Amino acid sequence: MGETTALRPVLQNIRDRMAQDVVGSRILKDRPRINNETIDRGYLQSLPKDTFGHQYAKFLDGLKTSPDARPAVQYIDDEELVYVMQRYRETHDFHHVLLEMPTNMIGEVAVKYFEGIQLGLPMCITAGIFGAARLGPVHRQRFMDRYLPWIVEQATNGRLLMAFDYENHFDRRIVDIQEECNITSIANYGK
């Protein structure tokens, strides 16, 4: 569904926004990949607990998954746009870690809303809307009152995360990366 709803203009817009950023431009040029060949989980697990890399490894371990679990992009005929879509897929878990969102229903909906607002990808917007509709009344109210205002602020005021080279920052503390990317954790939101 992703490729059939990820319209060419949306991917072109993401690519253009990445190209306007120094790091994003380098990412488009070098096309780094996030997979089992490029990620040393043993090294990430050895990093201090407050680092991005350690938390990413913990996230993957908790889900019993790997970076290779993301399917290859199909049905897009432009090589550069294929890479943009693949980069989105490969950085989705990084978004969870940076936003400190678990993969429970509220966490997944929050990340999809973030990606939908920041990137404009139709499948993220759709997943956010329908995911929020599936929440029970108490969780839906909490999402609307607390999570949605937070996520809108992070997505609109934060750095374009597709233009951030996560793979070069595994040894940094999450709070330092959040500060660099203008992201406030939900725990600190409104304080």
JOGI-V8015 format. One record per residue. N is the residue number from 1. RES is the residue in one letter. SS is DSSP state (H for helix, E for strand, C for the rest). NEAR is the number of other ideal C-beta (glycine too) atoms within 10 Angstrom. D_LAST is the distance of its C-alpha to the last C-alpha in Angstrom with 2 decimals. Layout:
((N | RES | SS | NEAR | D_LAST) (N | RES | SS | NEAR | D_LAST))
This chain:
((1 | M | C | 9 | 38.93) (2 | G | H | 18 | 36.54) (3 | E | H | 15 | 39.27) (4 | T | H | 11 | 40.91) (5 | T | H | 13 | 37.79) (6 | A | C | 24 | 36.39) (7 | L | C | 13 | 38.38) (8 | R | H | 11 | 39.80) (9 | P | H | 9 | 38.02) (10 | V | H | 18 | 34.58) (11 | L | H | 23 | 35.43) (12 | Q | H | 14 | 36.99) (13 | N | H | 15 | 33.86) (14 | I | H | 24 | 31.77) (15 | R | H | 20 | 34.54) (16 | D | H | 12 | 34.68) (17 | R | H | 16 | 30.96) (18 | M | H | 20 | 31.28) (19 | A | H | 14 | 34.39) (20 | Q | C | 11 | 32.60) (21 | D | C | 16 | 30.27) (22 | V | H | 8 | 31.97) (23 | V | H | 14 | 30.79) (24 | G | H | 23 | 31.21) (25 | S | H | 13 | 34.70) (26 | R | H | 14 | 35.55) (27 | I | H | 23 | 34.39) (28 | L | H | 19 | 36.69) (29 | K | H | 9 | 39.51) (30 | D | H | 9 | 39.29) (31 | R | C | 13 | 38.20) (32 | P | C | 16 | 36.71) (33 | R | C | 14 | 36.66) (34 | I | C | 21 | 34.44) (35 | N | C | 13 | 36.95) (36 | N | C | 11 | 38.54) (37 | E | C | 9 | 40.66) (38 | T | C | 11 | 37.83) (39 | I | C | 21 | 35.26) (40 | D | C | 13 | 36.24) (41 | R | H | 15 | 34.40) (42 | G | H | 8 | 35.95) (43 | Y | H | 13 | 34.49) (44 | L | H | 20 | 31.01) (45 | Q | H | 14 | 31.23) (46 | S | H | 12 | 32.26) (47 | L | C | 18 | 29.18) (48 | P | C | 9 | 26.48) (49 | K | C | 9 | 24.21) (50 | D | C | 12 | 21.05) (51 | T | E | 20 | 22.95) (52 | F | H | 24 | 22.97) (53 | G | H | 24 | 26.66) (54 | H | H | 21 | 26.50) (55 | Q | H | 21 | 23.83) (56 | Y | H | 26 | 25.96) (57 | A | H | 22 | 29.05) (58 | K | H | 14 | 27.39) (59 | F | H | 17 | 26.34) (60 | L | H | 19 | 29.97) (61 | D | H | 13 | 31.43) (62 | G | H | 10 | 29.43) (63 | L | H | 13 | 30.86) (64 | K | C | 7 | 34.25) (65 | T | C | 13 | 34.44) (66 | S | C | 13 | 35.02) (67 | P | H | 19 | 34.38) (68 | D | H | 12 | 37.90) (69 | A | H | 13 | 37.03) (70 | R | C | 17 | 36.11) (71 | P | C | 9 | 39.21) (72 | A | C | 8 | 40.89) (73 | V | C | 18 | 40.52) (74 | Q | C | 10 | 43.56) (75 | Y | C | 10 | 44.89) (76 | I | C | 19 | 43.49) (77 | D | C | 7 | 46.34) (78 | D | C | 13 | 44.60) (79 | E | H | 8 | 44.05) (80 | E | H | 13 | 41.06) (81 | L | H | 19 | 39.35) (82 | V | H | 17 | 40.18) (83 | Y | H | 19 | 38.30) (84 | V | H | 25 | 35.22) (85 | M | H | 23 | 35.23) (86 | Q | H | 18 | 35.91) (87 | R | H | 23 | 33.08) (88 | Y | H | 23 | 30.71) (89 | R | H | 16 | 32.06) (90 | E | H | 20 | 31.92) (91 | T | H | 21 | 28.29) (92 | H | H | 15 | 26.97) (93 | D | H | 21 | 26.31) (94 | F | H | 21 | 24.54) (95 | H | H | 21 | 22.11) (96 | H | H | 21 | 21.48) (97 | V | H | 20 | 20.89) (98 | L | H | 26 | 18.66) (99 | L | H | 24 | 16.46) (100 | E | C | 16 | 16.74) (101 | M | C | 22 | 18.47) (102 | P | C | 15 | 21.44) (103 | T | C | 13 | 24.65) (104 | N | C | 10 | 24.47) (105 | M | H | 16 | 24.81) (106 | I | H | 19 | 21.16) (107 | G | H | 16 | 20.49) (108 | E | H | 16 | 23.65) (109 | V | H | 26 | 23.03) (110 | A | H | 29 | 19.58) (111 | V | H | 24 | 21.29) (112 | K | H | 25 | 24.23) (113 | Y | H | 25 | 22.24) (114 | F | H | 27 | 20.53) (115 | E | H | 24 | 24.04) (116 | G | H | 20 | 25.60) (117 | I | H | 19 | 23.38) (118 | Q | H | 21 | 23.46) (119 | L | H | 22 | 27.11) (120 | G | C | 17 | 28.74) (121 | L | C | 23 | 30.69) (122 | P | H | 16 | 32.26) (123 | M | H | 18 | 32.23) (124 | C | H | 23 | 28.45) (125 | I | H | 17 | 27.99) (126 | T | H | 14 | 30.60) (127 | A | H | 20 | 29.18) (128 | G | H | 23 | 25.70) (129 | I | H | 13 | 27.29) (130 | F | H | 11 | 29.81) (131 | G | H | 18 | 27.52) (132 | A | H | 20 | 25.08) (133 | A | H | 9 | 28.22) (134 | R | H | 10 | 29.30) (135 | L | C | 17 | 26.27) (136 | G | C | 9 | 27.12) (137 | P | H | 7 | 26.00) (138 | V | H | 8 | 23.13) (139 | H | H | 16 | 21.77) (140 | R | H | 16 | 22.46) (141 | Q | H | 11 | 20.49) (142 | R | H | 14 | 17.44) (143 | F | H | 21 | 17.98) (144 | M | H | 12 | 18.39) (145 | D | H | 10 | 15.46) (146 | R | H | 15 | 12.74) (147 | Y | H | 22 | 14.41) (148 | L | H | 16 | 16.41) (149 | P | H | 12 | 13.94) (150 | W | H | 21 | 11.91) (151 | I | H | 27 | 15.31) (152 | V | H | 13 | 16.73) (153 | E | H | 16 | 14.13) (154 | Q | H | 26 | 14.68) (155 | A | H | 20 | 18.41) (156 | T | H | 10 | 18.92) (157 | N | H | 11 | 16.93) (158 | G | C | 20 | 17.49) (159 | R | C | 17 | 20.74) (160 | L | C | 17 | 23.70) (161 | L | H | 22 | 23.63) (162 | M | H | 21 | 27.37) (163 | A | H | 21 | 27.91) (164 | F | C | 23 | 26.21) (165 | D | C | 13 | 28.65) (166 | Y | H | 23 | 26.85) (167 | E | H | 18 | 30.13) (168 | N | H | 10 | 30.10) (169 | H | C | 19 | 26.72) (170 | F | C | 19 | 27.22) (171 | D | C | 13 | 27.22) (172 | R | C | 16 | 23.83) (173 | R | E | 17 | 20.59) (174 | I | H | 22 | 18.45) (175 | V | H | 13 | 15.37) (176 | D | H | 13 | 17.74) (177 | I | H | 20 | 19.03) (178 | Q | H | 19 | 15.69) (179 | E | H | 11 | 15.03) (180 | E | H | 12 | 18.62) (181 | C | C | 18 | 18.34) (182 | N | C | 11 | 15.13) (183 | I | C | 23 | 13.62) (184 | T | C | 17 | 10.06) (185 | S | C | 15 | 10.55) (186 | I | H | 17 | 9.83) (187 | A | H | 8 | 8.58) (188 | N | H | 12 | 5.65) (189 | Y | C | 14 | 5.59) (190 | G | C | 10 | 3.81) (191 | K | C | 5 | 0.00))
